[in-house]
Amino acid sequence: MNILIKLSLAGALGLVSVAGAAQEMKSGNLMIMDPWVRFTIEGRPAGGYMKVQNSGAQADKLLSATSPLAERVEIHTSFMKDGIMKMRPVAHIDVPAKGYVELKSGGLH
């Protein structure tokens, strides 16, 4: 049985430092590790990257994310189509039991 968790990344992505890194955050068995945001011009979309680790014995799902610094936060995956890199939104990210998923440039983010 999957545990459905809505993580607020306010602590992780909302406290961005000068270097673009942020604080780690835990919700239930999910831990946000090494979060960082690529700086952009104000008002432009930004990409957030991190590792989501599940210390639980059951698989889990990351359903959504929020940040006090953004009107909305979307979770996407990147893929190559006809030689062009594209993105599409995902409904959730599966995080395996006792495992992790890395959100990074060119993949889930």
C-alpha positions, -999 to +999 in steps of 0.1 A: +000+000+000+014+034-010+013+062+015+003+094-002+020+125+011+018+161+000+051+177+008+055+214+013+088+224+001+086+258+018+114+248+041+135+234+014+129+257-016+116+287+003+148+294+022+172+297-007+206+311+002+229+332-018+245+301-032+212+287-044+212+258-019+184+253+006+177+234+038+168+197+040+133+188+051+115+157+064+078+147+061+069+113+074+094+088+059+103+112+030+134+134+034+143+162+009+181+162+006+205+186-011+178+209-026+188+238-048+173+261-072+189+275-104+188+313-102+167+331-128+155+366-136+126+376-113+092+365-127+108+338-149+104+300-143+131+283-122+141+247-119+144+230-085+166+199-079+170+176-050+171+140-038+139+126-022+148+097+001+122+072+015+133+056+048+101+037+051+094+000+044+067+009+018+069+028-014+056+063-013+046+091-037+055+127-039+022+143-050+029+180-051+052+208-039+047+244-028+069+273-021+062+307-006+084+322-033+064+309-063+028+313-074+028+277-084+052+247-083+049+220-110+067+187-112+080+178-146+099+152-164+122+160-194+125+138-225+140+139-260+116+139-289+127+143-325+160+157-313+144+184-291+143+183-253+108+186-240+090+187-207+057+173-195+040+175-161+037+144-140+009+136-115+033+122-089+068+108-084+071+072-071+098+069-043+108+033-037+109+018-001+143+023+014+154+041-018+154+075-034+146+095-065+169+123-078+153+153-093+179+168-117+183+187-149+174+166-179+151+143-159+125+147-132+125+182-117 
